[in-house]
Amino acid sequence: MAIDRKAFFDDVRGALYGGRLSSGQVEGLTALLDRFERGGETEDRRVLAYMLATAHHETGGRLQPVRETFAATDAVAIDILDRAFAAGRLPQVSAPYWRRDGEGKSWLGRGLVQITHRRNYARLAALTGIDLVGRPELAMEMAAAVEILFVGMLRGAFTGRRLGDHFSAGNADWVGARQIVNGLDRAEKVAGYGRAFFAALGG
């Protein structure tokens, strides 16, 4: 079921992006629409809408793969996280997972949905077939980041919750679906984005 791209972009441009879309935002949205149309996992546009909403939220509206802290390089991100950890601003972190390991690799957050910790890179590598353990930086490439987002959300690889738990024939749990990625953090806000994307998709 093809998506009317013109109608979609005309709608979201005004509803979510203040009347203007950058080339990067168009690229990211297009990559997600393309993956949905060719994927064959589902035709439920609510599922696509919520994935779009998640990518929008997790990247600060950029729709491009980002590093944790939105830093331009791993080194800068590591420094920012180290300083925050030392200052006690990351109370939920018991061990600084972003510091480089013996192979010089950092397992800081990267992507459209930022995966962290080596074990999560390994889990997504196994599910996607992308060598995220050998080359964790691949999560910053658009094609890999899109696949991580789709597989992770459809198959419950992030938290154990998956899109099918929240969207089905008799259910549309826009708020609870946030548990697929990050508990109920900003759940109402992401739900609002999801509904806006769904409307733009013709929902």
N, C-alpha and C positions, 0 to 999 in steps of 0.2 A: 504494500500500500504506500504509494509515493506521497511524500510530504510536499505541499505547495510552498516552495522555498520563498517566493516573493511575498506571499501573505505572511509567512512566518517572520521574515526579517522586518517587514514593514511594521508588524505588530510589536515585536520585542524591542525594536529600536526606540519606540516611544514609551512602552510600558516599563522597561527596565534600564535603558541606557541613555536617558535624557535626550533622545532624538538623534543621537549620533553613535555609530559603531566604528571602532578602529579596525584596521586590517587584521590585527591579531585576534580581536574578538570574532570577526567574521570567519577567520580560519578555524578557530576553536569550535565555534558552533557548527560549522560545516562538517568538520571531522566527526563530531558526535552524531549529527544527522546521518551522515554517510554510513557510519558503523551500524547504526540502528537499522537502516534500510537493507543493508547486505547481510546482517547477522543472522536473522531467521529465528532467534530465540523467542521473540514475542512480537506481537503487533499492538500491544497495549501502549497507547501513547501517554498514558499516565506514568508508566515506567520510564519512558524517555524523558518526559517533563521533569521527573524527580531527579534523574541523572543530570540533566542540564542544570537544574537548580543547585545540585550539590557541587558541580564543577564551578558554577558561578560563585557560590559562596566560598568554597575552599580556596579559590584563586583571587579572592578580592575583586571579582568582576573582570579579571584580565582574560579569562578563558584560555590561558596558556599554562603549561606546566610550570610550577614554581617550587622553589626551595622553602623549607621551613624558615620563618622570619622574613620571607620575600627577599632574601639577600641575593646579590648578583653572582656570587661564587660560593663554593663550599667553605672556603677559608673564612670568609666574612660571616657566614651563617654559624660556623663553629665558634668563632669569637663571640658573637652576640649571645649564643646559647650558654657558653662558658661563663660569661659575665652575669647573665641572668641567674644561672645556677648558683654561682658564688654569692650572689646577693640574696638568695633565698626566695627568688620570685618563681621558682618552678617546684613547689612543694609536692606535686604529684610524681616527680621524677626521683627515683632512688639511685639510679646509676646513669651517668651521662652517656647515653647511647650514641651521641653524635661524634664523640671523639674518635679519631682514626684508630683502627685496629692494627695488628701486627703487619698486615699487608698494605697499610696506608689507606684503607677504605673507610669512609664514613657512612653510617646508616641513619643519617638525618632524614627528615621528611622531604620527599620529592614527589612531584606529579600533579595531576588534576585533583586527585585525592591523595594526600601526602602519606605514603607508607613510611613507617619508621621501624627500627630494630632489624637486625639481620634475619631473625626468624620469619618476619613478615615479608621481607624481600624474597626469602627462600620459598615461602608458601605461594606467593604470587608468581614466582618464576616457574614453579611446578605446574600451576594452573594455566599459565599463558604460553609457556614454551619460550619465554624471553629470558635471556641469561642475566637476570637481575642480581645474581650473587657474584658472578664474575665481573659484571659491569653495572653496578648500581646506578651509575649516571644515566643509563638508558631510560630510567623513569622520567627524565627531563625531555625526552623526545616525544613529539606529539603522538605518533602512532602507538608507541608503547604505553604512554600515559592514558590514552583512550581505551586501550585494551585492558589495562589494569582497572580502570574505573568500571567498565562494563562487566568484566569477569568478577571483580570483587563485589559489586553490588548485586549482580544476578545470582551469584553462587554463595554469598554470605562469607566471603573470605576476610572481611575486615573485622567484624565483631561476632559473627555467627548468625546475625540477622540478614535476611535477603529481601529483595524487592517483592517477591511473591508472597512474603509474610504480611505485606501491608497493602498490596494492590491485587485484587482478584475480582471475580464476577460480582460479588456482593459486598465488596469492601474497598474503601479508598481512605487509607489512614495517612493523610499528608503529614500530620504532626509526628506520629509515632515512627514514621519511616526514618526519621533522623537517627534512630538507634542502629541503623545499618552501618553508620560511620562513626558517630560520636555521641552516644547516649542521647540526651535530650537537649544538648547544648545548642542554643539559637534555633530550636526546633520550630517555633512559630514563624520566625523570619524565613527559614528555608522553605517551610510549607507555603508561605506567600509567594516566594519565587516559583515554586513548583506549579502552583495554580496559574500564575501568569504565563509560564511557558506552555502549560496545557492549553490555555485559551488560544495562544498563538499557533498551536499545532492543530487548531480546529476542534478542540474538545468542548 
